[in-house]
Amino acid sequence: MPELIWDGKYDAAGKRAAPLRVPLPFQTVETVNETAQERQRTLDFFAAERSPDWRNRLIWGDKKYVLPSLLAEFSGAVDLIYIDPPFATGADFSLPIKLETNSFTKEPNVIEQKAYRDTWGVSADDRRRGVTPLDRYVRWVYETLTVLRDLLTEQGSIYVHIGPNVNHLVRSCLDEVFGVANYRAEIIWKRTSAHSDVGQGARHLGRVHDSILLYSASDRFVWHPPHVDHGDKYVKSHYPYVEKGTGRRYGLWDITGPGGAAKGNPRYEIFGMTKFWRYSRENMESKIAAGKVIQPQPGSIPREIRYLDESRGAPIGTVWTDINPINSQAIEDSGYPTQKPEALLERIIEMSSDTGQLVLDCFCGSGTTAVVAEKLGRRWVACDLSRFGVHTARKRLLSVADVRPFVVQNLGKYERQFWQAAEFGDSATARTAAYRSFILDLYHATPIAGYAWLHGLKHGRMVHVGTVDAPVTVGDVKQIVAEFRKAVGTGKEAPKEQSVDILGWDFAFELNEIARQDAERAGIELRLVRIPREVLEKRAVEQGDVRFYELAALAVSVAQTGRRVTLAIEDFVIPLDDVPADIQKAVSHWSQWIDYWAVDWDNKDDTFHNEWQAYRTRDSKDLALSTGHDYAEPGEYTVVIKVIDILGNDTTKTLPVKVAGRGTA
Ligand SMILES: C[S@@+](CC[C@H](N)C(=O)[O-])C[C@H]1O[C@@H](n2cnc3c(N)ncnc32)[C@H](O)[C@@H]1O
């Protein structure tokens, strides 16, 4: 078989380079739509790494880490895969953000740009060696397909949705991974009728289609051939009669056996006529008895009655022109630029899976595959690198009537631990020191020695670097503040400002408010700064793409009447570094920054359990800013509020609530 070769396919010794296959455990960061009992059971099961109660899963992460991590659980267990990866055009990552009155396009964030670079980026050295972005793209696709192949059952199928610019390369990879014999079809989806890419004098044809390449794991794949309704013209010519009484449309079909005896047709007599017929005598007799084969007039050739409402429609071929793209007026439009129509996924999922089977999409974007799988009663696992994609998918899933409980997961601290060990070695002390100085360097701070909790200095402010495996807690902040007091006035490394920057990957729920206030009482200003995930990525670091952002501040009021607790968001302030000036100007009220918020009324210091949520939709840009809850039992509860802003970042706040013995007054 001819072979496609790309840079990096073989190592120096001529051995095939194998993709990264480190399985990392998933962290469940949110449960959606579960009762309290179900929630506890799910968390116990996930903690014990077994899950007899299936939960659909929405995962935020790079497929590079997510797919190998899924292998541990799902090797040979996925029934259907649909992927719609970026097409090597770079256009896949920009994101239009809509306000009530204005909209603007958010440039790809650093993680998203980085994924783009990782996929197609070529260093100067590589370029000198003649390596092209397509070499990198093919390597990335190939690695993805090899892990996906291992996830698929022997009856499974994979659909790869791809643009005509890279279709030929991806198909070669599919041939290699799945075998030429398992190629089933190339579907041409006419995705647009606009020929807007063909301007005056253009020397190419209008590019109006995408390809969807279909392969199966074996020849025993699940297959339900699709049909579409017959067109009007066909109905009129093939079903011209209307049955008296019932009004059913029908046609009279030829039942003689074309080709006669040579084609194996039987010859016998019906209605006084001896001919070669299409059916066996036995079959024919039962059709005559059922009134399905009649002689329309004495002496005429018998025919079969076929009703239009019993017809499955016309079989569908490989060219699909009947599914329109999402337009901005479509009800299902989520505003995600590369969103695919639900009708497309409906056809694919129905064609190649059965109810209850497992569907996977590791580039789920706005979540179309998960939404359709949910509606069709399939189980699903969906993943995307984009924080905004995962958020859009969550909102779309929540709007599906009777959506089954699902969990939102990531690889969180496990991914960071893996990175830390790989990057900074085995010795714990040396590793921690090297890690801290690496982060301080990225933050443009100078390392300082002699302290346990203070690690650097930047513009006269002290800097603390949080560990990779735990959130910064109130206890940590107390230690930082106590050490800061001792540090004041001791030598040239002493802080010039009464302030500390606390860098963390995660922050304990209550931290933003409580710790900041505590520190302020001690006369110290705290800045809580998130360490961005892209520090894990060499190339982002090399290219100076790492930016640190301060946490947003959320103010919520609580009112109580008997057992009813009412929450109202009073203020929300986001650091504006990432927001273009025009959009800052367009925001006249703080609530416009909020896209979505949700409440866990009884958090047990575990995963956020989404029990109520409000969000802006395409049709309604209004957002409720207050909500209430009636507690069944008196007691002390912890309420957690999670806000997701229009840039896709989330902010949480924890409030203790004491519910007294009486019901609502
Ligand atoms: C063409 S879009 C998918 C759109 C989706 N089919 C829908 O209907 O909304 C491609 C998606 O791949 C995601 N992506 C790109 N690189 C990724 C990676 N390495 N891991 C996971 N997702 C990635 C992008 O964030 C983007 O959402």
The ligand as a MOL file (V3000), in Angstrom:
LIG
                    3D

  0  0  0     0  0            999 V3000
M  V30 BEGIN CTAB
M  V30 COUNTS 27 29 0 0 0
M  V30 BEGIN ATOM
M  V30 1 C -14.5090 22.8390 14.0750 0
M  V30 2 S -14.6710 23.0490 15.7920 0 CHG=1
M  V30 3 C -15.8880 21.8800 16.2970 0
M  V30 4 C -17.3020 22.4030 16.2020 0
M  V30 5 C -18.3520 21.4200 16.6740 0
M  V30 6 N -18.4990 20.2960 15.7800 0
M  V30 7 C -19.7020 22.0910 16.8690 0
M  V30 8 O -20.7080 21.6590 16.2810 0
M  V30 9 O -19.7560 23.0870 17.6050 0 CHG=-1
M  V30 10 C -13.1530 22.3980 16.3380 0
M  V30 11 C -12.9920 22.3910 17.8450 0
M  V30 12 O -11.7860 21.7180 18.1760 0
M  V30 13 C -11.3080 22.2870 19.3860 0
M  V30 14 N -9.8850 21.8960 19.5090 0
M  V30 15 C -8.8350 22.2900 18.7760 0
M  V30 16 N -7.7040 21.6800 19.2010 0
M  V30 17 C -8.0660 20.8630 20.2160 0
M  V30 18 C -7.3670 19.9500 21.0520 0
M  V30 19 N -6.0660 19.7970 20.9200 0
M  V30 20 N -8.0590 19.2630 21.9840 0
M  V30 21 C -9.4130 19.4190 22.1130 0
M  V30 22 N -10.1210 20.2840 21.3540 0
M  V30 23 C -9.4660 20.9900 20.4150 0
M  V30 24 C -11.5360 23.7730 19.2090 0
M  V30 25 O -11.6040 24.4270 20.4620 0
M  V30 26 C -12.8930 23.7760 18.4770 0
M  V30 27 O -13.9660 23.9320 19.3770 0
M  V30 END ATOM
M  V30 BEGIN BOND
M  V30 1 1 1 2
M  V30 2 1 2 3
M  V30 3 1 2 10
M  V30 4 1 3 4
M  V30 5 1 4 5
M  V30 6 1 5 6
M  V30 7 1 5 7
M  V30 8 2 7 8
M  V30 9 1 7 9
M  V30 10 1 10 11
M  V30 11 1 11 12
M  V30 12 1 11 26
M  V30 13 1 12 13
M  V30 14 1 13 14
M  V30 15 1 13 24
M  V30 16 1 14 15
M  V30 17 1 14 23
M  V30 18 2 15 16
M  V30 19 1 16 17
M  V30 20 1 17 18
M  V30 21 2 17 23
M  V30 22 1 18 19
M  V30 23 2 18 20
M  V30 24 1 20 21
M  V30 25 2 21 22
M  V30 26 1 22 23
M  V30 27 1 24 25
M  V30 28 1 24 26
M  V30 29 1 26 27
M  V30 END BOND
M  V30 END CTAB
M  END
